[in-house]
Amino acid sequence: MNYLQRIRNLREDHDYTQAYIAHLLHISQRTYADYELGHTRIPLDTMIRLANIYNVDMNYICCITRKQMPFPIN
């Protein structure tokens, strides 16, 4: 699995639409769809925001680990 599949699976597991996530990220649904399809690279700050939305750490989003850990809170 790669990180594109991981963010799509997280979105679907939460029953969120691409439009809803795009709204949370303040981007268009088309831009978010391009992220999931790999047509556009996801900026690091957006990856961090996605991890926060799904309450998982970046290691999970980036497929470094299969274990979901909560998003770290300072």
C-alpha positions in Angstrom: 0.0 0.0 0.0 1.2 3.5 -0.7 0.3 6.8 1.0 -2.3 7.7 -1.8 -4.2 4.5 -1.1 -3.8 5.1 2.7 -5.4 8.6 2.5 -8.2 7.3 0.3 -8.9 4.3 2.7 -8.9 6.7 5.7 -11.4 8.9 4.0 -13.6 6.0 3.0 -13.3 4.4 6.5 -14.7 7.7 8.0 -17.5 7.8 5.3 -16.2 11.2 4.1 -16.5 12.5 0.6 -13.8 14.1 -1.3 -15.8 17.3 -1.3 -16.0 17.2 2.5 -12.2 16.7 2.9 -11.5 19.4 0.3 -13.7 21.8 2.2 -11.8 21.1 5.5 -8.5 21.7 3.6 -9.8 24.8 1.9 -9.1 23.4 -1.6 -11.3 22.4 -4.5 -12.7 18.8 -4.8 -10.8 18.5 -8.1 -7.5 19.3 -6.4 -8.2 16.8 -3.6 -9.2 14.1 -6.3 -5.8 14.9 -8.0 -4.1 14.2 -4.7 -5.7 10.8 -4.3 -5.0 9.9 -7.9 -1.4 11.0 -7.7 -1.7 13.6 -10.3 -0.6 16.4 -7.9 1.8 16.1 -5.0 0.4 16.6 -1.6 2.0 19.5 0.2 3.5 18.6 3.5 1.3 21.0 5.5 -1.7 19.3 3.8 -0.5 15.9 4.8 -0.2 17.1 8.4 -3.7 18.5 8.3 -5.0 15.1 6.9 -3.2 13.3 9.8 -4.9 15.7 12.2 -8.3 15.2 10.6 -8.1 11.4 10.8 -6.3 11.5 14.2 -3.4 9.3 13.0 0.3 10.0 13.1 2.3 10.8 10.0 4.1 7.4 10.1 0.8 5.7 9.4 -0.2 8.2 6.6 3.2 7.7 5.0 3.0 3.9 5.3 6.0 3.6 7.5 3.9 1.6 10.0 0.7 -0.3 9.8 -0.3 0.6 13.4 -2.5 3.6 13.8 -1.3 5.9 16.6 -3.1 9.1 17.5 -2.1 12.4 16.1 0.5 13.8 18.5 -0.8 16.8 20.6 1.7 19.2 22.0 
